Amino acid sequence: MLEKFFAGQVAALARAITWVEDEGDRGREVLDAVYPRTGNAYRIGISGPPGAGKSTLVDTLTEHLLDRGKTVGIIAVDPTSPFTGGALLGDRIRMQRLGTREGAFIRSMATRGGLGGLSRTATSVAATMDAFGLDYVIFETVGVGQSELDIADAADTTVIVLVPESGDSIQAMKAGLMEIGEIFVVNKADREGADMTVQEIMSMLTLKDAEGGWEAPVLKTVASTGEGIPELAEAIESHGRHLTSNG
């Protein structure tokens, strides 16, 4: 299986991830084998409250990256079914367009008791995708709350997605999300109140120390039409350059 994995066979990547998720001996052997080849993929975390349009944003951002000749792995973390232990939205019906695109690999994972917005094995799965040679790994978390901040440890760049009617969510951000966001996105910006939401976020960011000299931008997007997605991709690249420049 590892020979097929390192030869770039997608079926072997899927099998390897399954073994890693099972957290058994085979999974540990896979991680031991792939770890020396990790460190090349850029990891993006997409987080925010339920209904903010995270899946659509991930879908459109991925298409943009694919159009630029990049390869992308998506780890979509969903709530766990109480009956099967699997991901409730495992069919990824919201990402159907990517199913036919070469260079995109989508893996749906259940939280399986993880309370931080990610599955316990999400970072190990990301390492497996990294070793496979994918350029980007995108984490899409379940709707986060005050304590669900695992994404900050897993991703190089954390993007917080909100919508114009996110008043209560913005208040909740004071308790955690505000601290981990490196880029803030007001999605569905064609709705009334988008500019006001942008101003609210920017005013709150003035109270936050710019970590390492990085000042988090606040962007507007309409993910369903692709509006603002190129600017988001550029902001992510800009943050990546910033991380590299200051070590």
C-alpha positions, 0 to 999 in steps of 0.5 A: 500500500505504501508503494502505491501511496508514494507512487501517487495513487489516490486509492492508496491515500484513501486507504492510508487515511482510513488506517490512520483514522482507526488509530491502530498499529497499521495507522502508526506504521503509515505515520512513521513512514510518511512523516519524513515527507511532511512539511510541504503542504500549506494548512488552512483552517476555515472556522466559524459559526454554523450557517456562515457558508463555510462549505461553500467558501471552501468549495469556491476557494478550492476551485480557485486554487485548482484553476491556478494549478494547485492540488488541494486536500480537504478535511471536512469535520462533521458532527458524529452520528449517535447511531453509526459513529460516522459523519452526519454529512459524510456524503459532502452534498455541498461539495459536488462540483469538486468531485469531478475535479482532478487535484482535489481530494475530500475526506469527511471525518466525524468529530468522534467525541472531539470538542475542539471543532476537529477530530482527534486524528485530523492533524494526522490525516493532514500529515498523510495528505501532506506526504502524498504531495498535496499543495494545500490542506484545508480544514473545515470545522464543525460550527465552533464555540468558545472553547473549540479552538483546536483549529489554531494549532492545526493550521498555518492560517486560520480564517474565521467566517461570519455573516452579516447577521452574526451579531451574537457570534461576534460577541462570542468571539471575544471569548476565543475566536477573536484570538485565533483568527488571522483573517476574518471573512464576512461571507454572504456580503450581498446581504444587508448589514455586511458593511456594519459587520465589517466595521464591528469586527475591525473595531474589535480587532483594534483591541487585539495586539498584532501578533508578530506584526500581522494585522488581520484583514477583514474581507467581504465575500459572496462564496456562492458567486466567487466574489472576493475569493481571489482576495481571500487567496491572496490574503492567505498567501500574504500571511504565509509570506509573513510567517516565513519572513519572521521565522 
